[in-house]
């Protein structure tokens, strides 16, 4: 076997210039992490070069196989080498969806001028979504689309009702077939009782700049986040809008970028954003030396995270004031057939909670284990995962979800007077759908 070939295959996720091993590193630790001690020669040879590792390939692998591959590649990237982040996107596109199905689209550095032309923009709540995976697969596209649709419904429900009376359907004109509101996720009766308010959505499409897995792995989270953070400061100043109403949401690696952006906002203004939400925060492959990188509590007044692929594309590291683990820490969640779908389920869950009437579809409680949770032996304060998460929550929470939409195991409000009440309501459902 050619050793150089093996080394090339071990160029980690990042296939970037590797620093030499640290001479001061504990040799015993190095030996304990030696790849050959936990991977066979054939396994080492079969690990793909990063240019061959694509979202499409991961989608075509089983959940277990994809998770195992990502774990191997990640650990190899951390052993003996100091992989430096060296990719900062230069042309991030931004779009602002409009109630009529159209979009305002512009590069990040031009969007503020476009927003100045939009009447009353920023007067109410502003939700900024940072995508984190390439938008070239249906799984990723659909999850992002569902999240945007949910916010459009939340912010424009009254207008939609008026359109319905006039015989008009609310839909995205660019993709009528795929973007219709799902009857599974939008009950008109639930919507009547749902929470609605005025607001605006901004989608910072970072994910579309991550056209290769190499770019994804080598993304400089701190510099990219700082760029977005400066942009938010400029937007707040030039549009004279209150920063207290901003909710920053990040998907996958975009969750860490959102955290870095919020940190930059605080550094420049002395104020914290209201909330940052991480949707399946990713593992961070390329790390800067002497810098703590990644979404963390303190990045905003309140930080919450939903982990749906802890041992796949996600991270087991606690990321917020409160972290939710649907069905417990695992490679994926019920119904997800691959690691990409599992990661995107966090976005689907949050989107479902945003839809009017579904705000409390994901009740959760602290528990030592999923088994304890299933046996109604959870303890502590019950919470709701998603848009309605209370800002005073802290710690790790666990819940069960359905394998397909609707994902939330919501119970009628009158049955949610106690922990055991809500869980008994779930147990009375058809349990075979929940395994």
Buried (B, 14 or more C-beta within 10 A) or exposed (E): EEEEEBEEBBBBBBBBEBEEEEEEEEEEEEEEBEBEEEBEEEBBBEBEBBEEBBBEBBBEBEBBBBBBBBBBBBBBBBBBBBBBBBBBBEEBBBBBBBEEBEBBBBEBBEBBEBBEEEEEBBBBBBBBBBBBBBBBBEBBBBBBBBBBBBBBBBBBBEEBBEBEEEEEEBBBEEEEEEBBBEEEBBBEEBBEEBBBEEBBBBBBBBBBBBBBBBBBBBBBBBBBBBBBBBBBBEBBEEBEBEBEBBBBBBBBBBBBBBBBBBBBBBEBBEEBBBBBBBBBBBBBBBBBEEEEBBBBBBBBBBBBBBBBBBBBBBBEBBBBBBBBBBBBBBBBBBBBBBBBBBBBBBBBBBBBBBBBBBBBBBBBBBBEEBEBBBEBBBEEBBBBBBBBBEEEBEEBBBBBBBBEBBBBBBBEEEBBEEBEEBBEBBEEEEEEEBE
